[in-house]
Amino acid sequence: MPPEYVSDTAQLENNPLTFPEVKTLIDGITVGENLLKKGR
């Protein structure tokens, strides 16, 4: 799903995440530049 769509949807739902924050999460990077793991 494109980050632009997710960011626009988040804004419609009054979610405070900014576009750069959404893109970072979609890219799988968290605060501290740790990578998100899929599954456990």
C-alpha positions as CSV (number, residue, x, y, z in Angstrom):
1,M,0.0,0.0,0.0
2,P,1.5,3.4,-0.9
3,P,2.6,5.6,2.0
4,E,0.7,8.5,0.5
5,Y,-2.6,6.6,0.8
6,V,-1.8,5.5,4.4
7,S,-0.9,9.0,5.4
8,D,-4.0,10.5,3.9
9,T,-6.2,7.9,5.5
10,A,-4.5,8.5,8.9
11,Q,-5.2,12.2,8.6
12,L,-8.8,11.6,7.8
13,E,-9.0,9.5,11.0
14,N,-7.3,12.3,13.1
15,N,-4.2,10.2,13.5
16,P,-1.3,12.5,14.5
17,L,1.3,10.6,12.4
18,T,3.0,12.7,9.7
19,F,3.9,11.5,6.2
20,P,7.6,10.9,7.1
21,E,6.6,8.9,10.2
22,V,4.2,6.7,8.2
23,K,6.8,6.1,5.5
24,T,9.4,5.1,8.1
25,L,7.0,2.6,9.6
26,I,6.0,1.2,6.3
27,D,9.7,0.8,5.4
28,G,10.0,-1.3,8.6
29,I,12.1,1.1,10.7
30,T,11.2,2.0,14.3
31,V,12.5,4.7,16.6
32,G,16.2,4.2,17.1
33,E,16.4,2.8,13.6
34,N,15.6,-0.8,14.6
35,L,14.2,-3.0,11.9
36,L,10.7,-4.4,12.4
37,K,10.5,-8.2,12.1
38,K,7.6,-9.8,10.4
39,G,6.0,-12.5,12.5
40,R,7.7,-13.9,15.6
